[in-house]
Amino acid sequence: MNQTVRVRFAPSPTGALHIGGVRTALYNYLFARKTGGKFLLRIEDTDQARFVPGAEEYIQEALAWLGISPEESPWHPGDCGPYRQSERKPMYMQYALDLIEKGHAYYAFDTAEELEAMRERLTAARVVSPQYNSITRTQMKNSLTLSEDEVKARLAFGEPYVIRIKIPRKEEVRLHDMIRGWVVVHSSTLDDKVLMKSDGMPTYHLANIVDDHLMKITHVIRGEEWLPSAPLHVLLYRYLGWEDTMPQFAHLPLLLKPDGNGKLSKRDAEKQGFPIFPMDWKDPVTGETAMGFREAGYLPEAVLNFLAFLGWNPGDERELFTLDELVEAFSIERIGKSGTKFDINKAKWYNEQYLREKTDAELGAFLKADIEKDGLGISEDKAAKIAHIMKDRVTFPQDIWRDSKFMLIAPTTFDQEVASKKWNQEAVSVLTQYMEELEGFTEEFSPEAAKALLEKAAETTGFKLGKVMQAVRLAVTGLGGGPDLMAVFSILGKEELAKRIKFALETLSIQS
Ligand code: GLU
């Protein structure tokens, strides 16, 4: 194929962009970059009843946050604009009329009540899925059943109508999907979908095909939920005379609940307390809120890496990929067919890996900001040192301050359980001796020096350091566990350390 690849992400601005949509955008982005093609974004807003203000901006910001912004979009139009379907409204009718002319579509004048009556009739006759189709259309009010004059009169009178596709009665529709291979559907299972609505807007189906054609889209990479619509789309390409340049299809596997039972939903995520949206969202109409990966502390690199692996894998053991490496390794052939489990622990694991790759200065700056939000202060240098000893122990940047408060705030209370088990005469003796050692020490108080002095104190008192270590930590931090203690000592400094030990010796009593 020597045609330039052009792919598109075509979200509807009906609320926060679901993480599955972000994955679709990512795969489109990766494929475009891999093939030297173009990645477009088209806003599919023909369903104006479902339009939500702010949703488009949300999509734009989410993709920018992840570094996968489209090259052509409503915000950066290329030659195929406009990039919002509502602004393309005047373009669609001609194609619907063309279909009518060729006998592949028809006007339908049925009212909502008449449609409902049809459904009731069919349900009473035990028809499993009552539809407007090649059989039922013969009993409805449309340009196939009404006389030409009557149709003309109704149109002239301004009677509301829709335009429906005329699905052939008995035909096999075949389509090739790059992930699933050949998909064959019998036309008797398809219904006569509406193409133009009574408000003059096209439906998703017509607009999608017309736009993909006019925007010279070569590959349609989208979620599996659109696979059932694909045969209809193939027929539309055929009837519009565009089959030769019809895009290739790739339908991405579903995202499943963590236990693999069914489709991942917002409710599952809320119940289990993890995000399935890229950023926080508040619906301006309903006030409904959704938690975002960004605000939860996920790094964009981690989210990208996590999403890339939801349905794709490189075929070997490698798991950590930068965006450029993903581009390099990506191929549609390596996307799986079956649904993929959404395992938030994997996302956390990725976050930990990428967090560790941040420099101490970067994480220190983050920590400093958090500390200042709490009304405290710290030098950049000290914040970087704390970040250094904490970064292997946390999942999210904000965990650093949460888990290192003791570095700035001396304990006033002590972990009761550890105190009752570990605070004993040995600990008191070693710590008392340690304070003396500290007082006489005048060199740089490095972690090694802190350790050497403590060993000396243990030796002098004749107790084993290993046995009192947890009590030592308790005295200085108030806690039973934490980062490398000698590094903690060194960052706290001699004076602060001595002050804390003194307080602990005065406050903690030995329990028997
Ligand atoms: N507007 C559709 C959606 O919201 C796009 C489907 C497609 O890519 O064809 O997912």
Residues whose N, C-alpha, C, O or C-beta is under 5 A from the ligand:
A	BS01	LIG	A10 P11 S12 E44 R222
